[in-house]
């Protein structure tokens, strides 16, 4: 997911998927869950992108 700066790899497909999940979970906790006043403008933009991509239906 280059738009988020994630390059997940693994020895197997399952390991690569797990690495991607771990990176996305970290991004979510650090950005999407953070108050806007604690984020830079770039981080707020990333927060909006994450919330749009993973919005609940």
mmCIF file as Biopython writes it, N, C-alpha, C and O atoms, coordinates in Angstrom:
data_model
#
loop_
_atom_site.group_PDB
_atom_site.id
_atom_site.type_symbol
_atom_site.label_atom_id
_atom_site.label_alt_id
_atom_site.label_comp_id
_atom_site.label_asym_id
_atom_site.label_entity_id
_atom_site.label_seq_id
_atom_site.pdbx_PDB_ins_code
_atom_site.Cartn_x
_atom_site.Cartn_y
_atom_site.Cartn_z
_atom_site.occupancy
_atom_site.B_iso_or_equiv
_atom_site.auth_seq_id
_atom_site.auth_asym_id
_atom_site.pdbx_PDB_model_num
ATOM 1   N N  . UNK A ? 1  ? 0.847   -1.170  0.000  1.0 0.0 1  A 1 
ATOM 2   C CA . UNK A ? 1  ? 0.000   0.000   0.000  1.0 0.0 1  A 1 
ATOM 3   C C  . UNK A ? 1  ? 0.896   1.236   0.000  1.0 0.0 1  A 1 
ATOM 4   O O  . UNK A ? 1  ? 1.115   1.870   1.032  1.0 0.0 1  A 1 
ATOM 5   N N  . UNK A ? 2  ? 1.396   1.554   -1.169 1.0 0.0 2  A 1 
ATOM 6   C CA . UNK A ? 2  ? 2.348   2.666   -1.250 1.0 0.0 2  A 1 
ATOM 7   C C  . UNK A ? 2  ? 1.789   4.013   -0.806 1.0 0.0 2  A 1 
ATOM 8   O O  . UNK A ? 2  ? 2.549   4.859   -0.337 1.0 0.0 2  A 1 
ATOM 9   N N  . UNK A ? 3  ? 0.483   4.236   -0.941 1.0 0.0 3  A 1 
ATOM 10  C CA . UNK A ? 3  ? -0.073  5.522   -0.513 1.0 0.0 3  A 1 
ATOM 11  C C  . UNK A ? 3  ? 0.075   5.734   0.985  1.0 0.0 3  A 1 
ATOM 12  O O  . UNK A ? 3  ? 0.000   6.867   1.459  1.0 0.0 3  A 1 
ATOM 13  N N  . UNK A ? 4  ? 0.284   4.661   1.734  1.0 0.0 4  A 1 
ATOM 14  C CA . UNK A ? 4  ? 0.477   4.754   3.176  1.0 0.0 4  A 1 
ATOM 15  C C  . UNK A ? 4  ? 1.922   4.481   3.579  1.0 0.0 4  A 1 
ATOM 16  O O  . UNK A ? 4  ? 2.232   4.435   4.770  1.0 0.0 4  A 1 
ATOM 17  N N  . UNK A ? 5  ? 2.804   4.301   2.607  1.0 0.0 5  A 1 
ATOM 18  C CA . UNK A ? 5  ? 4.202   4.028   2.913  1.0 0.0 5  A 1 
ATOM 19  C C  . UNK A ? 5  ? 4.434   2.625   3.442  1.0 0.0 5  A 1 
ATOM 20  O O  . UNK A ? 5  ? 5.417   2.376   4.140  1.0 0.0 5  A 1 
ATOM 21  N N  . UNK A ? 6  ? 3.532   1.706   3.113  1.0 0.0 6  A 1 
ATOM 22  C CA . UNK A ? 6  ? 3.645   0.332   3.612  1.0 0.0 6  A 1 
ATOM 23  C C  . UNK A ? 6  ? 4.197   -0.565  2.512  1.0 0.0 6  A 1 
ATOM 24  O O  . UNK A ? 6  ? 3.672   -0.612  1.400  1.0 0.0 6  A 1 
ATOM 25  N N  . UNK A ? 7  ? 5.249   -1.263  2.848  1.0 0.0 7  A 1 
ATOM 26  C CA . UNK A ? 7  ? 5.780   -2.308  1.976  1.0 0.0 7  A 1 
ATOM 27  C C  . UNK A ? 7  ? 5.903   -3.545  2.853  1.0 0.0 7  A 1 
ATOM 28  O O  . UNK A ? 7  ? 6.911   -3.733  3.534  1.0 0.0 7  A 1 
ATOM 29  N N  . UNK A ? 8  ? 4.885   -4.379  2.836  1.0 0.0 8  A 1 
ATOM 30  C CA . UNK A ? 8  ? 4.845   -5.562  3.695  1.0 0.0 8  A 1 
ATOM 31  C C  . UNK A ? 8  ? 5.409   -6.758  2.936  1.0 0.0 8  A 1 
ATOM 32  O O  . UNK A ? 8  ? 5.034   -7.026  1.795  1.0 0.0 8  A 1 
ATOM 33  N N  . UNK A ? 9  ? 6.303   -7.456  3.589  1.0 0.0 9  A 1 
ATOM 34  C CA . UNK A ? 9  ? 6.892   -8.647  2.987  1.0 0.0 9  A 1 
ATOM 35  C C  . UNK A ? 9  ? 6.869   -9.788  3.993  1.0 0.0 9  A 1 
ATOM 36  O O  . UNK A ? 9  ? 6.675   -9.589  5.192  1.0 0.0 9  A 1 
ATOM 37  N N  . UNK A ? 10 ? 7.069   -10.968 3.475  1.0 0.0 10 A 1 
ATOM 38  C CA . UNK A ? 10 ? 7.147   -12.145 4.326  1.0 0.0 10 A 1 
ATOM 39  C C  . UNK A ? 10 ? 7.678   -13.312 3.524  1.0 0.0 10 A 1 
ATOM 40  O O  . UNK A ? 10 ? 7.659   -13.293 2.293  1.0 0.0 10 A 1 
ATOM 41  N N  . UNK A ? 11 ? 8.144   -14.314 4.214  1.0 0.0 11 A 1 
ATOM 42  C CA . UNK A ? 11 ? 8.661   -15.506 3.551  1.0 0.0 11 A 1 
ATOM 43  C C  . UNK A ? 11 ? 7.536   -16.269 2.853  1.0 0.0 11 A 1 
ATOM 44  O O  . UNK A ? 11 ? 7.766   -16.990 1.882  1.0 0.0 11 A 1 
ATOM 45  N N  . UNK A ? 12 ? 6.320   -16.099 3.363  1.0 0.0 12 A 1 
ATOM 46  C CA . UNK A ? 12 ? 5.151   -16.737 2.761  1.0 0.0 12 A 1 
ATOM 47  C C  . UNK A ? 12 ? 4.077   -15.676 2.541  1.0 0.0 12 A 1 
ATOM 48  O O  . UNK A ? 12 ? 4.167   -14.563 3.061  1.0 0.0 12 A 1 
ATOM 49  N N  . UNK A ? 13 ? 3.085   -16.032 1.780  1.0 0.0 13 A 1 
ATOM 50  C CA . UNK A ? 13 ? 1.960   -15.123 1.556  1.0 0.0 13 A 1 
ATOM 51  C C  . UNK A ? 13 ? 1.292   -14.771 2.884  1.0 0.0 13 A 1 
ATOM 52  O O  . UNK A ? 13 ? 0.933   -13.616 3.116  1.0 0.0 13 A 1 
ATOM 53  N N  . UNK A ? 14 ? 1.130   -15.751 3.740  1.0 0.0 14 A 1 
ATOM 54  C CA . UNK A ? 14 ? 0.488   -15.527 5.032  1.0 0.0 14 A 1 
ATOM 55  C C  . UNK A ? 14 ? 1.288   -14.550 5.890  1.0 0.0 14 A 1 
ATOM 56  O O  . UNK A ? 14 ? 0.710   -13.700 6.567  1.0 0.0 14 A 1 
ATOM 57  N N  . UNK A ? 15 ? 2.616   -14.668 5.864  1.0 0.0 15 A 1 
ATOM 58  C CA . UNK A ? 15 ? 3.463   -13.747 6.629  1.0 0.0 15 A 1 
ATOM 59  C C  . UNK A ? 15 ? 3.378   -12.324 6.072  1.0 0.0 15 A 1 
ATOM 60  O O  . UNK A ? 15 ? 3.383   -11.357 6.834  1.0 0.0 15 A 1 
ATOM 61  N N  . UNK A ? 16 ? 3.301   -12.199 4.763  1.0 0.0 16 A 1 
ATOM 62  C CA . UNK A ? 16 ? 3.172   -10.873 4.150  1.0 0.0 16 A 1 
ATOM 63  C C  . UNK A ? 16 ? 1.830   -10.241 4.515  1.0 0.0 16 A 1 
ATOM 64  O O  . UNK A ? 16 ? 1.767   -9.045  4.799  1.0 0.0 16 A 1 
ATOM 65  N N  . UNK A ? 17 ? 0.771   -11.025 4.509  1.0 0.0 17 A 1 
ATOM 66  C CA . UNK A ? 17 ? -0.549  -10.521 4.902  1.0 0.0 17 A 1 
ATOM 67  C C  . UNK A ? 17 ? -0.533  -10.096 6.363  1.0 0.0 17 A 1 
ATOM 68  O O  . UNK A ? 17 ? -1.090  -9.055  6.711  1.0 0.0 17 A 1 
ATOM 69  N N  . UNK A ? 18 ? 0.096   -10.887 7.216  1.0 0.0 18 A 1 
ATOM 70  C CA . UNK A ? 18 ? 0.186   -10.542 8.635  1.0 0.0 18 A 1 
ATOM 71  C C  . UNK A ? 18 ? 0.981   -9.245  8.834  1.0 0.0 18 A 1 
ATOM 72  O O  . UNK A ? 18 ? 0.616   -8.413  9.664  1.0 0.0 18 A 1 
ATOM 73  N N  . UNK A ? 19 ? 2.055   -9.077  8.079  1.0 0.0 19 A 1 
ATOM 74  C CA . UNK A ? 19 ? 2.856   -7.852  8.171  1.0 0.0 19 A 1 
ATOM 75  C C  . UNK A ? 19 ? 2.033   -6.643  7.729  1.0 0.0 19 A 1 
ATOM 76  O O  . UNK A ? 19 ? 2.110   -5.582  8.348  1.0 0.0 19 A 1 
ATOM 77  N N  . UNK A ? 20 ? 1.250   -6.795  6.668  1.0 0.0 20 A 1 
ATOM 78  C CA . UNK A ? 20 ? 0.383   -5.718  6.199  1.0 0.0 20 A 1 
ATOM 79  C C  . UNK A ? 20 ? -0.663  -5.376  7.257  1.0 0.0 20 A 1 
ATOM 80  O O  . UNK A ? 20 ? -0.907  -4.201  7.532  1.0 0.0 20 A 1 
ATOM 81  N N  . UNK A ? 21 ? -1.277  -6.387  7.845  1.0 0.0 21 A 1 
ATOM 82  C CA . UNK A ? 21 ? -2.270  -6.155  8.896  1.0 0.0 21 A 1 
ATOM 83  C C  . UNK A ? 21 ? -1.659  -5.428  10.092 1.0 0.0 21 A 1 
ATOM 84  O O  . UNK A ? 21 ? -2.275  -4.522  10.654 1.0 0.0 21 A 1 
ATOM 85  N N  . UNK A ? 22 ? -0.462  -5.823  10.475 1.0 0.0 22 A 1 
ATOM 86  C CA . UNK A ? 22 ? 0.215   -5.175  11.601 1.0 0.0 22 A 1 
ATOM 87  C C  . UNK A ? 22 ? 0.492   -3.703  11.302 1.0 0.0 22 A 1 
ATOM 88  O O  . UNK A ? 22 ? 0.277   -2.839  12.152 1.0 0.0 22 A 1 
ATOM 89  N N  . UNK A ? 23 ? 0.968   -3.426  10.094 1.0 0.0 23 A 1 
ATOM 90  C CA . UNK A ? 23 ? 1.269   -2.039  9.721  1.0 0.0 23 A 1 
ATOM 91  C C  . UNK A ? 23 ? 0.002   -1.196  9.666  1.0 0.0 23 A 1 
ATOM 92  O O  . UNK A ? 23 ? -0.002  -0.053  10.122 1.0 0.0 23 A 1 
ATOM 93  N N  . UNK A ? 24 ? -1.066  -1.746  9.114  1.0 0.0 24 A 1 
ATOM 94  C CA . UNK A ? 24 ? -2.331  -1.010  9.057  1.0 0.0 24 A 1 
ATOM 95  C C  . UNK A ? 24 ? -2.893  -0.770  10.456 1.0 0.0 24 A 1 
ATOM 96  O O  . UNK A ? 24 ? -3.432  0.301   10.735 1.0 0.0 24 A 1 
ATOM 97  N N  . UNK A ? 25 ? -2.769  -1.754  11.326 1.0 0.0 25 A 1 
ATOM 98  C CA . UNK A ? 25 ? -3.249  -1.587  12.705 1.0 0.0 25 A 1 
ATOM 99  C C  . UNK A ? 25 ? -2.479  -0.471  13.396 1.0 0.0 25 A 1 
ATOM 100 O O  . UNK A ? 25 ? -3.073  0.336   14.112 1.0 0.0 25 A 1 
ATOM 101 N N  . UNK A ? 26 ? -1.170  -0.413  13.196 1.0 0.0 26 A 1 
ATOM 102 C CA . UNK A ? 26 ? -0.362  0.647   13.797 1.0 0.0 26 A 1 
ATOM 103 C C  . UNK A ? 26 ? -0.786  2.008   13.255 1.0 0.0 26 A 1 
ATOM 104 O O  . UNK A ? 26 ? -0.971  2.952   14.023 1.0 0.0 26 A 1 
ATOM 105 N N  . UNK A ? 27 ? -0.944  2.116   11.922 1.0 0.0 27 A 1 
ATOM 106 C CA . UNK A ? 27 ? -1.383  3.382   11.335 1.0 0.0 27 A 1 
ATOM 107 C C  . UNK A ? 27 ? -2.731  3.807   11.901 1.0 0.0 27 A 1 
ATOM 108 O O  . UNK A ? 27 ? -2.936  4.979   12.215 1.0 0.0 27 A 1 
ATOM 109 N N  . UNK A ? 28 ? -3.638  2.867   12.028 1.0 0.0 28 A 1 
ATOM 110 C CA . UNK A ? 28 ? -4.973  3.180   12.541 1.0 0.0 28 A 1 
ATOM 111 C C  . UNK A ? 28 ? -4.896  3.718   13.969 1.0 0.0 28 A 1 
ATOM 112 O O  . UNK A ? 28 ? -5.495  4.745   14.291 1.0 0.0 28 A 1 
ATOM 113 N N  . UNK A ? 29 ? -4.160  3.021   14.809 1.0 0.0 29 A 1 
ATOM 114 C CA . UNK A ? 29 ? -4.056  3.453   16.207 1.0 0.0 29 A 1 
ATOM 115 C C  . UNK A ? 29 ? -3.352  4.799   16.345 1.0 0.0 29 A 1 
ATOM 116 O O  . UNK A ? 29 ? -3.766  5.635   17.148 1.0 0.0 29 A 1 
ATOM 117 N N  . UNK A ? 30 ? -2.302  5.013   15.577 1.0 0.0 30 A 1 
ATOM 118 C CA . UNK A ? 30 ? -1.501  6.232   15.698 1.0 0.0 30 A 1 
ATOM 119 C C  . UNK A ? 30 ? -2.122  7.440   15.005 1.0 0.0 30 A 1 
ATOM 120 O O  . UNK A ? 30 ? -1.853  8.577   15.393 1.0 0.0 30 A 1 
ATOM 121 N N  . UNK A ? 31 ? -2.943  7.212   13.993 1.0 0.0 31 A 1 
ATOM 122 C CA . UNK A ? 31 ? -3.481  8.330   13.225 1.0 0.0 31 A 1 
ATOM 123 C C  . UNK A ? 31 ? -5.005  8.425   13.292 1.0 0.0 31 A 1 
ATOM 124 O O  . UNK A ? 31 ? -5.542  9.462   13.680 1.0 0.0 31 A 1 
ATOM 125 N N  . UNK A ? 32 ? -5.699  7.364   12.922 1.0 0.0 32 A 1 
ATOM 126 C CA . UNK A ? 32 ? -7.161  7.429   12.850 1.0 0.0 32 A 1 
ATOM 127 C C  . UNK A ? 32 ? -7.790  7.609   14.223 1.0 0.0 32 A 1 
ATOM 128 O O  . UNK A ? 32 ? -8.861  8.207   14.336 1.0 0.0 32 A 1 
ATOM 129 N N  . UNK A ? 33 ? -7.149  7.107   15.258 1.0 0.0 33 A 1 
ATOM 130 C CA . UNK A ? 33 ? -7.702  7.218   16.612 1.0 0.0 33 A 1 
ATOM 131 C C  . UNK A ? 33 ? -7.204  8.448   17.369 1.0 0.0 33 A 1 
ATOM 132 O O  . UNK A ? 33 ? -7.688  8.741   18.462 1.0 0.0 33 A 1 
ATOM 133 N N  . UNK A ? 34 ? -6.258  9.155   16.802 1.0 0.0 34 A 1 
ATOM 134 C CA . UNK A ? 34 ? -5.669  10.311  17.489 1.0 0.0 34 A 1 
ATOM 135 C C  . UNK A ? 34 ? -6.534  11.555  17.300 1.0 0.0 34 A 1 
ATOM 136 O O  . UNK A ? 34 ? -7.151  11.727  16.249 1.0 0.0 34 A 1 
ATOM 137 N N  . UNK A ? 35 ? -6.580  12.417  18.306 1.0 0.0 35 A 1 
ATOM 138 C CA . UNK A ? 35 ? -7.293  13.691  18.162 1.0 0.0 35 A 1 
ATOM 139 C C  . UNK A ? 35 ? -6.607  14.567  17.112 1.0 0.0 35 A 1 
ATOM 140 O O  . UNK A ? 35 ? -5.379  14.608  17.035 1.0 0.0 35 A 1 
ATOM 141 N N  . UNK A ? 36 ? -7.397  15.258  16.317 1.0 0.0 36 A 1 
ATOM 142 C CA . UNK A ? 36 ? -6.847  16.091  15.249 1.0 0.0 36 A 1 
ATOM 143 C C  . UNK A ? 36 ? -5.837  17.110  15.760 1.0 0.0 36 A 1 
ATOM 144 O O  . UNK A ? 36 ? -4.854  17.398  15.076 1.0 0.0 36 A 1 
ATOM 145 N N  . UNK A ? 37 ? -6.061  17.656  16.944 1.0 0.0 37 A 1 
ATOM 146 C CA . UNK A ? 37 ? -5.157  18.694  17.444 1.0 0.0 37 A 1 
ATOM 147 C C  . UNK A ? 37 ? -3.779  18.153  17.824 1.0 0.0 37 A 1 
ATOM 148 O O  . UNK A ? 37 ? -2.868  18.928  18.117 1.0 0.0 37 A 1 
ATOM 149 N N  . UNK A ? 38 ? -3.622  16.837  17.821 1.0 0.0 38 A 1 
ATOM 150 C CA . UNK A ? 38 ? -2.322  16.230  18.104 1.0 0.0 38 A 1 
ATOM 151 C C  . UNK A ? 38 ? -1.609  15.786  16.831 1.0 0.0 38 A 1 
ATOM 152 O O  . UNK A ? 38 ? -0.520  15.215  16.892 1.0 0.0 38 A 1 
ATOM 153 N N  . UNK A ? 39 ? -2.221  16.048  15.684 1.0 0.0 39 A 1 
ATOM 154 C CA . UNK A ? 39 ? -1.672  15.594  14.408 1.0 0.0 39 A 1 
ATOM 155 C C  . UNK A ? 39 ? -1.247  16.772  13.542 1.0 0.0 39 A 1 
ATOM 156 O O  . UNK A ? 39 ? -1.844  17.848  13.598 1.0 0.0 39 A 1 
ATOM 157 N N  . UNK A ? 40 ? -0.211  16.554  12.744 1.0 0.0 40 A 1 
ATOM 158 C CA . UNK A ? 40 ? 0.186   17.547  11.748 1.0 0.0 40 A 1 
ATOM 159 C C  . UNK A ? 40 ? -0.844  17.538  10.617 1.0 0.0 40 A 1 
ATOM 160 O O  . UNK A ? 40 ? -1.713  16.668  10.572 1.0 0.0 40 A 1 
ATOM 161 N N  . UNK A ? 41 ? -0.746  18.493  9.721  1.0 0.0 41 A 1 
ATOM 162 C CA . UNK A ? 41 ? -1.675  18.531  8.585  1.0 0.0 41 A 1 
ATOM 163 C C  . UNK A ? 41 ? -1.541  17.261  7.745  1.0 0.0 41 A 1 
ATOM 164 O O  . UNK A ? 41 ? -2.549  16.698  7.318  1.0 0.0 41 A 1 
ATOM 165 N N  . UNK A ? 42 ? -0.309  16.802  7.503  1.0 0.0 42 A 1 
ATOM 166 C CA . UNK A ? 42 ? -0.107  15.562  6.744  1.0 0.0 42 A 1 
ATOM 167 C C  . UNK A ? 42 ? -0.731  14.372  7.464  1.0 0.0 42 A 1 
ATOM 168 O O  . UNK A ? 42 ? -1.344  13.513  6.830  1.0 0.0 42 A 1 
ATOM 169 N N  . UNK A ? 43 ? -0.580  14.321  8.769  1.0 0.0 43 A 1 
ATOM 170 C CA . UNK A ? 43 ? -1.155  13.219  9.546  1.0 0.0 43 A 1 
ATOM 171 C C  . UNK A ? 43 ? -2.679  13.277  9.528  1.0 0.0 43 A 1 
ATOM 172 O O  . UNK A ? 43 ? -3.334  12.235  9.481  1.0 0.0 43 A 1 
ATOM 173 N N  . UNK A ? 44 ? -3.252  14.478  9.564  1.0 0.0 44 A 1 
ATOM 174 C CA . UNK A ? 44 ? -4.716  14.604  9.470  1.0 0.0 44 A 1 
ATOM 175 C C  . UNK A ? 44 ? -5.202  14.141  8.100  1.0 0.0 44 A 1 
ATOM 176 O O  . UNK A ? 44 ? -6.266  13.531  7.991  1.0 0.0 44 A 1 
ATOM 177 N N  . UNK A ? 45 ? -4.434  14.427  7.064  1.0 0.0 45 A 1 
ATOM 178 C CA . UNK A ? 45 ? -4.782  13.958  5.724  1.0 0.0 45 A 1 
ATOM 179 C C  . UNK A ? 45 ? -4.745  12.433  5.671  1.0 0.0 45 A 1 
ATOM 180 O O  . UNK A ? 45 ? -5.641  11.807  5.103  1.0 0.0 45 A 1 
ATOM 181 N N  . UNK A ? 46 ? -3.719  11.842  6.256  1.0 0.0 46 A 1 
ATOM 182 C CA . UNK A ? 46 ? -3.620  10.382  6.323  1.0 0.0 46 A 1 
ATOM 183 C C  . UNK A ? 46 ? -4.791  9.812   7.106  1.0 0.0 46 A 1 
ATOM 184 O O  . UNK A ? 46 ? -5.356  8.791   6.715  1.0 0.0 46 A 1 
ATOM 185 N N  . UNK A ? 47 ? -5.159  10.447  8.193  1.0 0.0 47 A 1 
ATOM 186 C CA . UNK A ? 47 ? -6.302  10.018  9.002  1.0 0.0 47 A 1 
ATOM 187 C C  . UNK A ? 47 ? -7.569  9.990   8.152  1.0 0.0 47 A 1 
ATOM 188 O O  . UNK A ? 47 ? -8.331  9.024   8.202  1.0 0.0 47 A 1 
ATOM 189 N N  . UNK A ? 48 ? -7.796  11.044  7.373  1.0 0.0 48 A 1 
ATOM 190 C CA . UNK A ? 48 ? -8.985  11.088  6.506  1.0 0.0 48 A 1 
ATOM 191 C C  . UNK A ? 48 ? -8.956  9.960   5.479  1.0 0.0 48 A 1 
ATOM 192 O O  . UNK A ? 48 ? -9.975  9.314   5.235  1.0 0.0 48 A 1 
ATOM 193 N N  . UNK A ? 49 ? -7.788  9.723   4.876  1.0 0.0 49 A 1 
ATOM 194 C CA . UNK A ? 49 ? -7.665  8.645   3.889  1.0 0.0 49 A 1 
ATOM 195 C C  . UNK A ? 49 ? -7.960  7.284   4.517  1.0 0.0 49 A 1 
ATOM 196 O O  . UNK A ? 49 ? -8.688  6.475   3.942  1.0 0.0 49 A 1 
ATOM 197 N N  . UNK A ? 50 ? -7.400  7.039   5.683  1.0 0.0 50 A 1 
ATOM 198 C CA . UNK A ? 50 ? -7.636  5.764   6.367  1.0 0.0 50 A 1 
ATOM 199 C C  . UNK A ? 50 ? -9.117  5.578   6.683  1.0 0.0 50 A 1 
ATOM 200 O O  . UNK A ? 50 ? -9.677  4.506   6.452  1.0 0.0 50 A 1 
ATOM 201 N N  . UNK A ? 51 ? -9.745  6.621   7.209  1.0 0.0 51 A 1 
ATOM 202 C CA . UNK A ? 51 ? -11.157 6.508   7.583  1.0 0.0 51 A 1 
ATOM 203 C C  . UNK A ? 51 ? -12.049 6.333   6.357  1.0 0.0 51 A 1 
ATOM 204 O O  . UNK A ? 51 ? -13.073 5.654   6.429  1.0 0.0 51 A 1 
ATOM 205 N N  . UNK A ? 52 ? -11.671 6.937   5.240  1.0 0.0 52 A 1 
ATOM 206 C CA . UNK A ? 52 ? -12.448 6.765   4.011  1.0 0.0 52 A 1 
ATOM 207 C C  . UNK A ? 52 ? -12.284 5.337   3.477  1.0 0.0 52 A 1 
ATOM 208 O O  . UNK A ? 52 ? -13.258 4.706   3.068  1.0 0.0 52 A 1 
ATOM 209 N N  . UNK A ? 53 ? -11.065 4.844   3.485  1.0 0.0 53 A 1 
ATOM 210 C CA . UNK A ? 53 ? -10.789 3.509   2.961  1.0 0.0 53 A 1 
ATOM 211 C C  . UNK A ? 53 ? -11.448 2.417   3.798  1.0 0.0 53 A 1 
ATOM 212 O O  . UNK A ? 53 ? -11.920 1.417   3.258  1.0 0.0 53 A 1 
ATOM 213 N N  . UNK A ? 54 ? -11.480 2.610   5.116  1.0 0.0 54 A 1 
ATOM 214 C CA . UNK A ? 54 ? -11.982 1.571   6.015  1.0 0.0 54 A 1 
ATOM 215 C C  . UNK A ? 54 ? -13.285 1.958   6.699  1.0 0.0 54 A 1 
ATOM 216 O O  . UNK A ? 54 ? -13.565 1.505   7.808  1.0 0.0 54 A 1 
ATOM 217 N N  . UNK A ? 55 ? -14.081 2.793   6.042  1.0 0.0 55 A 1 
ATOM 218 C CA . UNK A ? 55 ? -15.337 3.223   6.658  1.0 0.0 55 A 1 
ATOM 219 C C  . UNK A ? 55 ? -16.307 2.058   6.773  1.0 0.0 55 A 1 
ATOM 220 O O  . UNK A ? 55 ? -16.310 1.137   5.957  1.0 0.0 55 A 1 
ATOM 221 N N  . UNK A ? 56 ? -17.124 2.130   7.806  1.0 0.0 56 A 1 
ATOM 222 C CA . UNK A ? 56 ? -18.143 1.105   8.016  1.0 0.0 56 A 1 
ATOM 223 C C  . UNK A ? 56 ? -19.316 1.373   7.094  1.0 0.0 56 A 1 
ATOM 224 O O  . UNK A ? 56 ? -19.698 2.521   6.868  1.0 0.0 56 A 1 
ATOM 225 N N  . UNK A ? 57 ? -19.867 0.328   6.577  1.0 0.0 57 A 1 
ATOM 226 C CA . UNK A ? 57 ? -21.022 0.438   5.671  1.0 0.0 57 A 1 
ATOM 227 C C  . UNK A ? 57 ? -22.297 0.486   6.464  1.0 0.0 57 A 1 
ATOM 228 O O  . UNK A ? 57 ? -23.380 0.578   5.886  1.0 0.0 57 A 1 
#
